[in-house]
Amino acid sequence: MDLFDNAIQMEKDSYNFYLEAAESLQDQAAQRIMRELAQDEKDHERALRDMKNGAEVTLETSIARGVKAIFEQMIETESNFLDEDGSITDVLRRGIEIEHLSAELYHGFTEKAQLSHEREFWKKLRKIEEKHEKLLRLTLEYIDKPNIVLENAEFLFYDYNIAP
């Protein structure tokens, strides 16, 4: 299995995890976050296939913008994630692990890449996965302190253009 096949499988697994999580959670805001993450992972899989086939690829993500809007809406309506059974917390923690492993994998691929355009691709993909991880950490924090999250400087971390 080559680097691309390995990465494609990881993105498929991540997509399936987030999609199943969205279906298992009761809270609509949590479902939306999981669906947005699933869509990003599906987009990554497509980009990896294109890159493997020699096509020029542009990686983008707007998930932080979407999740921030979800948080803002929840605060306006004074709603909170329901986590009485710990299901959301468990999903977020598992998502953090998945994103961390993905970022580490892509960091390794960056160092192995022979061609500069491939190196840049892996670097950008790693940055997106790191952003997913931070986003999930903030979401986990939101469960405990919803009003503090939007004031948190971590949101400033999210630049929407994933440039090197």
MDTraj code that builds the backbone (N, CA, C; nanometers):
import mdtraj as md
import numpy as np

residues = "MET ASP LEU PHE ASP ASN ALA ILE GLN MET GLU LYS ASP SER TYR ASN PHE TYR LEU GLU ALA ALA GLU SER LEU GLN ASP GLN ALA ALA GLN ARG ILE MET ARG GLU LEU ALA GLN ASP GLU LYS ASP HIS GLU ARG ALA LEU ARG ASP MET LYS ASN GLY ALA GLU VAL THR LEU GLU THR SER ILE ALA ARG GLY VAL LYS ALA ILE PHE GLU GLN MET ILE GLU THR GLU SER ASN PHE LEU ASP GLU ASP GLY SER ILE THR ASP VAL LEU ARG ARG GLY ILE GLU ILE GLU HIS LEU SER ALA GLU LEU TYR HIS GLY PHE THR GLU LYS ALA GLN LEU SER HIS GLU ARG GLU PHE TRP LYS LYS LEU ARG LYS ILE GLU GLU LYS HIS GLU LYS LEU LEU ARG LEU THR LEU GLU TYR ILE ASP LYS PRO ASN ILE VAL LEU GLU ASN ALA GLU PHE LEU PHE TYR ASP TYR ASN ILE ALA PRO".split()
xyz = np.array([
    [0.0857, -0.1182, 0.0000],
    [0.0000, 0.0000, 0.0000],
    [0.0899, 0.1239, 0.0000],
    [0.0666, 0.2150, -0.0935],
    [0.1489, 0.3352, -0.0996],
    [0.0927, 0.4441, -0.0079],
    [0.1632, 0.5570, -0.0029],
    [0.1228, 0.6676, 0.0839],
    [-0.0194, 0.7127, 0.0544],
    [-0.0514, 0.7265, -0.0720],
    [-0.1841, 0.7747, -0.1087],
    [-0.2931, 0.6755, -0.0685],
    [-0.2695, 0.5474, -0.0923],
    [-0.3690, 0.4473, -0.0545],
    [-0.3909, 0.4467, 0.0968],
    [-0.2824, 0.4589, 0.1712],
    [-0.2907, 0.4638, 0.3169],
    [-0.3722, 0.5854, 0.3618],
    [-0.3440, 0.6997, 0.3037],
    [-0.4145, 0.8229, 0.3390],
    [-0.5614, 0.8164, 0.2970],
    [-0.5890, 0.7612, 0.1798],
    [-0.7268, 0.7474, 0.1329],
    [-0.8071, 0.6615, 0.2305],
    [-0.7477, 0.5521, 0.2755],
    [-0.8170, 0.4652, 0.3703],
    [-0.8420, 0.5381, 0.5025],
    [-0.7445, 0.6162, 0.5479],
    [-0.7627, 0.6910, 0.6724],
    [-0.8767, 0.7915, 0.6584],
    [-0.8841, 0.8585, 0.5454],
    [-0.9912, 0.9564, 0.5231],
    [-1.1270, 0.8875, 0.5137],
    [-1.1323, 0.7713, 0.4493],
    [-1.2575, 0.6947, 0.4434],
    [-1.3034, 0.6570, 0.5839],
    [-1.2100, 0.6067, 0.6638],
    [-1.2433, 0.5672, 0.8008],
    [-1.2911, 0.6870, 0.8825],
    [-1.2259, 0.8008, 0.8651],
    [-1.2668, 0.9220, 0.9361],
    [-1.4054, 0.9658, 0.8922],
    [-1.4296, 0.9641, 0.7627],
    [-1.5614, 0.9985, 0.7091],
    [-1.6692, 0.9103, 0.7726],
    [-1.6455, 0.7797, 0.7720],
    [-1.7430, 0.6864, 0.8285],
    [-1.7645, 0.7117, 0.9775],
    [-1.6579, 0.7394, 1.0510],
    [-1.6705, 0.7686, 1.1934],
    [-1.7608, 0.8898, 1.2163],
    [-1.7328, 1.0000, 1.1452],
    [-1.8103, 1.1223, 1.1668],
    [-1.9554, 1.1058, 1.1211],
    [-1.9770, 1.0348, 1.0126],
    [-2.1132, 1.0130, 0.9654],
    [-2.1925, 0.9283, 1.0658],
    [-2.1316, 0.8216, 1.1149],
    [-2.1974, 0.7379, 1.2160],
    [-2.2210, 0.8168, 1.3442],
    [-2.1262, 0.9015, 1.3813],
    [-2.1422, 0.9842, 1.5010],
    [-2.2605, 1.0784, 1.4840],
    [-2.2716, 1.1395, 1.3671],
    [-2.3832, 1.2314, 1.3414],
    [-2.5165, 1.1595, 1.3561],
    [-2.5222, 1.0368, 1.3083],
    [-2.6464, 0.9606, 1.3155],
    [-2.6776, 0.9127, 1.4570],
    [-2.5748, 0.8971, 1.5392],
    [-2.5969, 0.8442, 1.6740],
    [-2.6272, 0.9524, 1.7776],
    [-2.5930, 1.0761, 1.7479],
    [-2.6120, 1.1836, 1.8452],
    [-2.7526, 1.2414, 1.8353],
    [-2.8044, 1.2863, 1.9477],
    [-2.9385, 1.3446, 1.9531],
    [-2.9379, 1.4939, 1.9250],
    [-2.8340, 1.5632, 1.9681],
    [-2.8279, 1.7082, 1.9576],
    [-2.8039, 1.7498, 1.8127],
    [-2.8895, 1.8387, 1.7603],
    [-2.8796, 1.8791, 1.6204],
    [-2.7517, 1.9566, 1.5900],
    [-2.7068, 2.0404, 1.6832],
    [-2.5827, 2.1155, 1.6602],
    [-2.4638, 2.0199, 1.6532],
    [-2.4608, 1.9220, 1.7413],
    [-2.3528, 1.8229, 1.7384],
    [-2.3578, 1.7422, 1.6083],
    [-2.4780, 1.7096, 1.5624],
    [-2.4928, 1.6379, 1.4367],
    [-2.4367, 1.7203, 1.3212],
    [-2.4654, 1.8502, 1.3203],
    [-2.4166, 1.9373, 1.2132],
    [-2.2643, 1.9434, 1.2122],
    [-2.2034, 1.9517, 1.3294],
    [-2.0573, 1.9548, 1.3373],
    [-1.9994, 1.8254, 1.2812],
    [-2.0565, 1.7124, 1.3190],
    [-2.0066, 1.5833, 1.2706],
    [-2.0244, 1.5706, 1.1194],
    [-2.1360, 1.6205, 1.0680],
    [-2.1583, 1.6143, 0.9221],
    [-2.0592, 1.7034, 0.8472],
    [-2.0291, 1.8188, 0.9033],
    [-1.9307, 1.9065, 0.8389],
    [-1.7930, 1.8416, 0.8390],
    [-1.7565, 1.7780, 0.9488],
    [-1.6288, 1.7066, 0.9525],
    [-1.6288, 1.5913, 0.8520],
    [-1.7391, 1.5187, 0.8441],
    [-1.7491, 1.4083, 0.7482],
    [-1.7306, 1.4604, 0.6058],
    [-1.7923, 1.5732, 0.5752],
    [-1.7790, 1.6300, 0.4405],
    [-1.6341, 1.6681, 0.4103],
    [-1.5665, 1.7283, 0.5086],
    [-1.4249, 1.7614, 0.4895],
    [-1.3431, 1.6359, 0.4614],
    [-1.3701, 1.5285, 0.5352],
    [-1.2943, 1.4050, 0.5152],
    [-1.3229, 1.3466, 0.3766],
    [-1.4468, 1.3563, 0.3305],
    [-1.4816, 1.3090, 0.1957],
    [-1.4080, 1.3921, 0.0907],
    [-1.4005, 1.5237, 0.1136],
    [-1.3264, 1.6116, 0.0224],
    [-1.1780, 1.5762, 0.0206],
    [-1.1230, 1.5404, 0.1368],
    [-0.9818, 1.5006, 0.1438],
    [-0.9592, 1.3728, 0.0634],
    [-1.0518, 1.2786, 0.0779],
    [-1.0394, 1.1530, 0.0034],
    [-1.0377, 1.1807, -0.1470],
    [-1.1264, 1.2675, -0.1911],
    [-1.1335, 1.3028, -0.3338],
    [-1.0021, 1.3690, -0.3782],
    [-0.9517, 1.4607, -0.2962],
    [-0.8267, 1.5300, -0.3292],
    [-0.7106, 1.4316, -0.3352],
    [-0.7083, 1.3366, -0.2440],
    [-0.6014, 1.2365, -0.2437],
    [-0.6064, 1.1513, -0.3706],
    [-0.7258, 1.1121, -0.4111],
    [-0.7394, 1.0330, -0.5343],
    [-0.6914, 1.1137, -0.6551],
    [-0.7310, 1.2413, -0.6586],
    [-0.6888, 1.3271, -0.7691],
    [-0.5367, 1.3440, -0.7699],
    [-0.4804, 1.3676, -0.6530],
    [-0.3351, 1.3871, -0.6421],
    [-0.2618, 1.2598, -0.6856],
    [-0.3121, 1.1456, -0.6428],
    [-0.2509, 1.0176, -0.6802],
    [-0.2531, 0.9991, -0.8315],
    [-0.3579, 1.0493, -0.8959],
    [-0.3712, 1.0366, -1.0413],
    [-0.3015, 1.1484, -1.1172],
    [-0.2281, 1.2334, -1.0465],
    [-0.1484, 1.3360, -1.1116],
    [-0.2201, 1.4663, -1.1389],
    [-0.3408, 1.4810, -1.0893],
    [-0.4155, 1.6056, -1.1122],
    [-0.3678, 1.7137, -1.0157],
    [-0.3857, 1.8368, -1.0564],
    [-0.3551, 1.9487, -0.9680],
    [-0.4694, 1.9609, -0.8675],
    [-0.4350, 1.9782, -0.7404],
    [-0.5342, 1.9745, -0.6336],
    [-0.5258, 2.1005, -0.5491],
    [-0.6419, 2.1531, -0.5138],
    [-0.6504, 2.2640, -0.4205],
    [-0.7255, 2.2154, -0.2975],
    [-0.6651, 2.2328, -0.1817],
    [-0.7292, 2.1937, -0.0565],
    [-0.7863, 2.3163, 0.0121],
    [-0.9109, 2.3065, 0.0508],
    [-0.9756, 2.4148, 0.1240],
    [-1.0649, 2.3549, 0.2304],
    [-1.0900, 2.4336, 0.3328],
    [-1.1870, 2.3949, 0.4347],
    [-1.2535, 2.5208, 0.4877],
    [-1.3792, 2.5100, 0.5151],
    [-1.4507, 2.6222, 0.5751],
    [-1.5200, 2.5771, 0.7028],
    [-1.4778, 2.4637, 0.7549],
    [-1.5471, 2.4064, 0.8689],
    [-1.5446, 2.4969, 0.9918],
    [-1.4346, 2.5651, 1.0151],
    [-1.4266, 2.6507, 1.1338],
    [-1.5316, 2.7606, 1.1270],
    [-1.5495, 2.8166, 1.0120],
    [-1.6505, 2.9210, 0.9940],
    [-1.7887, 2.8643, 1.0238],
    [-1.8174, 2.7451, 0.9746],
    [-1.9470, 2.6829, 0.9970],
    [-1.9710, 2.6476, 1.1422],
    [-1.8696, 2.5958, 1.2090],
    [-1.8857, 2.5576, 1.3483],
    [-1.8965, 2.6803, 1.4368],
    [-1.8220, 2.7835, 1.4062],
    [-1.8342, 2.9072, 1.4842],
    [-1.9768, 2.9606, 1.4742],
    [-2.0362, 2.9538, 1.3567],
    [-2.1748, 2.9981, 1.3394],
    [-2.2699, 2.9122, 1.4230],
    [-2.2427, 2.7818, 1.4317],
    [-2.3243, 2.6929, 1.5139],
    [-2.3152, 2.7352, 1.6600],
    [-2.1927, 2.7620, 1.7075],
    [-2.1749, 2.8064, 1.8463],
    [-2.2501, 2.9369, 1.8712],
    [-2.2356, 3.0303, 1.7791],
    [-2.3027, 3.1600, 1.7961],
    [-2.4540, 3.1429, 1.8032],
    [-2.5089, 3.0581, 1.7179],
    [-2.6524, 3.0334, 1.7177],
    [-2.6955, 2.9688, 1.8495],
    [-2.6157, 2.8762, 1.9001],
    [-2.6501, 2.8099, 2.0254],
    [-2.6508, 2.9086, 2.1420],
    [-2.5560, 3.0016, 2.1421],
    [-2.5521, 3.1000, 2.2484],
    [-2.6719, 3.1941, 2.2386],
    [-2.7048, 3.2354, 2.1158],
    [-2.8211, 3.3236, 2.0963],
    [-2.9502, 3.2583, 2.1445],
    [-2.9637, 3.1294, 2.1215],
    [-3.0855, 3.0588, 2.1621],
    [-3.0732, 2.9981, 2.3014],
    [-2.9588, 3.0228, 2.3652],
    [-2.9306, 2.9731, 2.5003],
    [-2.9466, 2.8219, 2.5094],
    [-2.9052, 2.7523, 2.4060],
    [-2.9090, 2.6066, 2.4094],
    [-2.7675, 2.5536, 2.4312],
    [-2.7596, 2.4358, 2.4853],
    [-2.6307, 2.3707, 2.5105],
    [-2.6365, 2.2301, 2.4536],
    [-2.5198, 2.1742, 2.4268],
    [-2.5154, 2.0337, 2.3906],
    [-2.5691, 1.9537, 2.5082],
    [-2.6474, 1.8532, 2.4796],
    [-2.6924, 1.7623, 2.5833],
    [-2.5917, 1.6489, 2.5895],
    [-2.5370, 1.6253, 2.7057],
    [-2.4354, 1.5211, 2.7176],
    [-2.4578, 1.4395, 2.8440],
    [-2.5820, 1.4096, 2.8723],
    [-2.6143, 1.3368, 2.9939],
    [-2.5526, 1.1980, 2.9964],
    [-2.5444, 1.1335, 2.8816],
    [-2.4891, 0.9979, 2.8776],
    [-2.3419, 0.9942, 2.8363],
    [-2.2822, 1.1105, 2.8109],
    [-2.1411, 1.1163, 2.7739],
    [-2.1145, 1.0851, 2.6281],
    [-2.2190, 1.0654, 2.5477],
    [-2.1979, 1.0232, 2.4090],
    [-2.1260, 1.1301, 2.3267],
    [-2.1632, 1.2565, 2.3432],
    [-2.0981, 1.3621, 2.2663],
    [-1.9528, 1.3749, 2.3084],
    [-1.9307, 1.3712, 2.4380],
    [-1.7943, 1.3812, 2.4903],
    [-1.7076, 1.2681, 2.4353],
    [-1.7613, 1.1476, 2.4348],
    [-1.6864, 1.0325, 2.3820],
    [-1.6546, 1.0506, 2.2337],
    [-1.7515, 1.0971, 2.1565],
    [-1.7306, 1.1187, 2.0133],
    [-1.6235, 1.2246, 1.9914],
    [-1.6317, 1.3338, 2.0663],
    [-1.5328, 1.4410, 2.0507],
    [-1.3928, 1.3924, 2.0850],
    [-1.3804, 1.3169, 2.1914],
    [-1.2474, 1.2656, 2.2297],
    [-1.1924, 1.1706, 2.1241],
    [-1.2781, 1.0847, 2.0704],
    [-1.2327, 0.9931, 1.9646],
    [-1.1962, 1.0714, 1.8386],
    [-1.2738, 1.1747, 1.8070],
    [-1.2417, 1.2593, 1.6922],
    [-1.1083, 1.3286, 1.7084],
    [-1.0791, 1.3742, 1.8298],
    [-0.9498, 1.4384, 1.8577],
    [-0.8361, 1.3402, 1.8306],
    [-0.8540, 1.2167, 1.8747],
    [-0.7514, 1.1137, 1.8493],
    [-0.7327, 1.0904, 1.6994],
    [-0.8426, 1.0794, 1.6280],
    [-0.8365, 1.0538, 1.4835],
    [-0.7633, 1.1669, 1.4124],
    [-0.8000, 1.2902, 1.4445],
    [-0.7377, 1.4052, 1.3785],
    [-0.5900, 1.4164, 1.4138],
    [-0.5567, 1.3866, 1.5370],
    [-0.4160, 1.3915, 1.5790],
    [-0.3340, 1.2879, 1.5019],
    [-0.3868, 1.1665, 1.4911],
    [-0.3167, 1.0611, 1.4165],
    [-0.3028, 1.0971, 1.2687],
    [-0.4068, 1.1568, 1.2130],
    [-0.4005, 1.1985, 1.0725],
    [-0.2925, 1.3040, 1.0524],
    [-0.2894, 1.4026, 1.1411],
    [-0.1894, 1.5092, 1.1303],
    [-0.0482, 1.4518, 1.1413],
    [-0.0290, 1.3578, 1.2323],
    [0.1032, 1.2948, 1.2472],
    [0.1406, 1.2166, 1.1213],
    [0.0453, 1.1433, 1.0676],
    [0.0703, 1.0658, 0.9459],
    [0.1112, 1.1585, 0.8319],
    [0.0376, 1.2676, 0.8138],
    [0.0665, 1.3598, 0.7044],
    [0.1967, 1.4357, 0.7269],
    [0.2328, 1.4565, 0.8509],
    [0.3634, 1.5164, 0.8801],
    [0.4742, 1.4226, 0.8312],
    [0.4594, 1.2940, 0.8597],
    [0.5561, 1.1954, 0.8121],
    [0.5612, 1.1882, 0.6604],
    [0.4457, 1.1961, 0.5961],
    [0.4407, 1.1933, 0.4500],
    [0.5076, 1.3169, 0.3909],
    [0.4942, 1.4300, 0.4601],
    [0.5592, 1.5539, 0.4142],
    [0.7101, 1.5332, 0.4078],
    [0.7639, 1.4714, 0.5102],
    [0.9088, 1.4489, 0.5157],
    [0.9558, 1.3465, 0.4138],
    [0.8686, 1.2526, 0.3758],
    [0.9052, 1.1484, 0.2787],
    [0.8893, 1.1939, 0.1336],
    [0.8094, 1.2968, 0.1116],
    [0.7771, 1.3391, -0.0256],
    [0.9023, 1.3821, -0.1008],
    [0.9135, 1.3354, -0.2221],
    [1.0274, 1.3692, -0.3081],
    [1.0027, 1.4962, -0.3883],
    [0.8785, 1.5152, -0.4294],
    [0.8438, 1.6295, -0.5143],
    [0.7884, 1.7437, -0.4304],
    [0.8240, 1.8663, -0.4673],
    [0.7824, 1.9821, -0.3872],
    [0.6307, 1.9988, -0.3836],
    [0.5619, 1.9737, -0.4956],
    [0.4150, 1.9895, -0.4943],
    [0.3483, 1.8855, -0.4051],
    [0.4059, 1.7659, -0.3979],
    [0.3519, 1.6653, -0.3057],
    [0.3800, 1.7047, -0.1613],
    [0.4991, 1.7555, -0.1361],
    [0.5351, 1.8005, -0.0008],
    [0.4382, 1.9090, 0.0456],
    [0.4074, 2.0034, -0.0422],
    [0.3142, 2.1116, -0.0085],
    [0.1728, 2.0570, 0.0148],
    [0.1332, 1.9607, -0.0655],
    [0.0016, 1.8985, -0.0491],
    [-0.0109, 1.8346, 0.0890],
    [0.0877, 1.7521, 0.1263],
    [0.0836, 1.6855, 0.2567],
    [0.0866, 1.7873, 0.3698],
    [0.1632, 1.8927, 0.3516],
    [0.1721, 1.9972, 0.4534],
    [0.0365, 2.0653, 0.4739],
    [-0.0310, 2.0976, 0.3655],
    [-0.1621, 2.1617, 0.3747],
    [-0.2644, 2.0679, 0.4374],
    [-0.2600, 1.9420, 0.3972],
    [-0.3527, 1.8443, 0.4533],
    [-0.3289, 1.8283, 0.6032],
    [-0.2040, 1.8261, 0.6437],
    [-0.1716, 1.8183, 0.7869],
    [-0.2287, 1.9384, 0.8622],
    [-0.2146, 2.0575, 0.8052],
    [-0.2668, 2.1778, 0.8706],
    [-0.4183, 2.1707, 0.8878],
    [-0.4875, 2.1186, 0.7891],
    [-0.6321, 2.1062, 0.8003],
    [-0.6685, 2.0091, 0.9122],
    [-0.5988, 1.8971, 0.9186],
    [-0.6273, 1.7994, 1.0246],
    [-0.5964, 1.8577, 1.1621],
    [-0.4924, 1.9376, 1.1729],
    [-0.4622, 2.0043, 1.2997],
    [-0.5731, 2.1012, 1.3375],
    [-0.6298, 2.1676, 1.2385],
    [-0.7417, 2.2591, 1.2647],
    [-0.8644, 2.1811, 1.3110],
    [-0.8887, 2.0663, 1.2511],
    [-0.9997, 1.9820, 1.2963],
    [-0.9800, 1.9434, 1.4432],
    [-0.8571, 1.9041, 1.4766],
    [-0.8292, 1.8646, 1.6147],
    [-0.8564, 1.9803, 1.7112],
    [-0.8079, 2.0984, 1.6774],
    [-0.8316, 2.2146, 1.7639],
    [-0.9801, 2.2463, 1.7737],
    [-1.0484, 2.2345, 1.6636],
    [-1.1915, 2.2606, 1.6623],
    [-1.2655, 2.1636, 1.7544],
    [-1.2296, 2.0374, 1.7495],
    [-1.2925, 1.9387, 1.8366],
    [-1.2605, 1.9660, 1.9830],
    [-1.1389, 2.0092, 2.0104],
    [-1.1037, 2.0456, 2.1484],
    [-1.1884, 2.1626, 2.1972],
    [-1.2081, 2.2616, 2.1109],
    [-1.2926, 2.3758, 2.1476],
    [-1.4377, 2.3330, 2.1681],
    [-1.4838, 2.2422, 2.0858],
    [-1.6205, 2.1935, 2.0997],
    [-1.6372, 2.1201, 2.2318],
    [-1.5379, 2.0420, 2.2682],
    [-1.5399, 1.9731, 2.3976],
    [-1.5434, 2.0758, 2.5114],
    [-1.4650, 2.1804, 2.4970],
    [-1.4636, 2.2872, 2.5965],
    [-1.5988, 2.3582, 2.6021],
    [-1.6636, 2.3709, 2.4866],
    [-1.7930, 2.4389, 2.4790],
    [-1.8967, 2.3718, 2.5688],
    [-1.8916, 2.2408, 2.5780],
    [-1.9878, 2.1680, 2.6605],
    [-1.9837, 2.2196, 2.8039],
    [-1.8637, 2.2516, 2.8513],
    [-1.8487, 2.2998, 2.9885],
    [-1.8683, 2.4503, 3.0019],
    [-1.8219, 2.5266, 2.9036],
    [-1.8224, 2.6726, 2.9168],
    [-1.8616, 2.7389, 2.7857],
    [-1.9881, 2.7370, 2.7485],
    [-2.0278, 2.7848, 2.6165],
    [-1.9951, 2.9309, 2.5878],
    [-2.0131, 3.0192, 2.6800],
    [-1.9895, 3.1610, 2.6518],
    [-1.8419, 3.1944, 2.6385],
    [-1.7578, 3.1182, 2.7022],
    [-1.6142, 3.1455, 2.6994],
    [-1.5530, 3.1071, 2.5650],
    [-1.6069, 3.0057, 2.5006],
    [-1.5469, 2.9548, 2.3768],
    [-1.5401, 3.0618, 2.2690],
    [-1.6467, 3.1335, 2.2456],
    [-1.6458, 3.2330, 2.1384],
    [-1.5518, 3.3488, 2.1681],
    [-1.5233, 3.3724, 2.2958],
    [-1.4299, 3.4786, 2.3325],
    [-1.2853, 3.4287, 2.3293],
    [-1.2677, 3.2997, 2.3153],
    [-1.1374, 3.2362, 2.3197],
    [-1.0540, 3.2748, 2.1974],
    [-0.9317, 3.3123, 2.2224],
    [-0.8413, 3.3519, 2.1142],
    [-0.8125, 3.2366, 2.0191],
    [-0.8412, 3.1133, 2.0587],
    [-0.8191, 2.9983, 1.9702],
    [-0.8947, 3.0156, 1.8389],
    [-1.0113, 3.0815, 1.8418],
    [-1.0854, 3.0992, 1.7177],
    [-1.0082, 3.1852, 1.6194],
    [-0.9206, 3.2693, 1.6691],
    [-0.8386, 3.3507, 1.5802],
    [-0.7394, 3.2641, 1.5035],
    [-0.7122, 3.1438, 1.5552],
    [-0.6204, 3.0509, 1.4915],
    [-0.6694, 3.0113, 1.3534],
    [-0.7982, 3.0064, 1.3354],
    [-0.8544, 2.9552, 1.2123],
    [-0.8474, 3.0566, 1.1007],
    [-0.7459, 3.0402, 1.0181],
    [-0.7471, 3.1163, 0.8942],
    [-0.8175, 3.0252, 0.7935],
    [-0.8961, 3.0825, 0.7073],
    [-0.9786, 3.0019, 0.6215],
    [-0.9060, 2.9601, 0.4937],
    [-0.7985, 3.0242, 0.4639],
    [-0.7161, 2.9829, 0.3507],
    [-0.6001, 2.9034, 0.4066],
    [-0.5893, 2.7811, 0.3690],
    [-0.4856, 2.6920, 0.4227],
    [-0.3610, 2.7108, 0.3367],
    [-0.2903, 2.8166, 0.3620],
    [-0.1672, 2.8440, 0.2853],
    [-0.0477, 2.7965, 0.3663],
    [0.0604, 2.7620, 0.2989],
    [0.1801, 2.7154, 0.3710],
    [0.2406, 2.8247, 0.4560],
])
top = md.Topology()
chain = top.add_chain()
for i, resn in enumerate(residues, 1):
    res = top.add_residue(resn, chain, resSeq=i)
    for name in ("N", "CA", "C"):
        top.add_atom(name, md.element.get_by_symbol(name[0]), res)
traj = md.Trajectory(xyz[None], top)
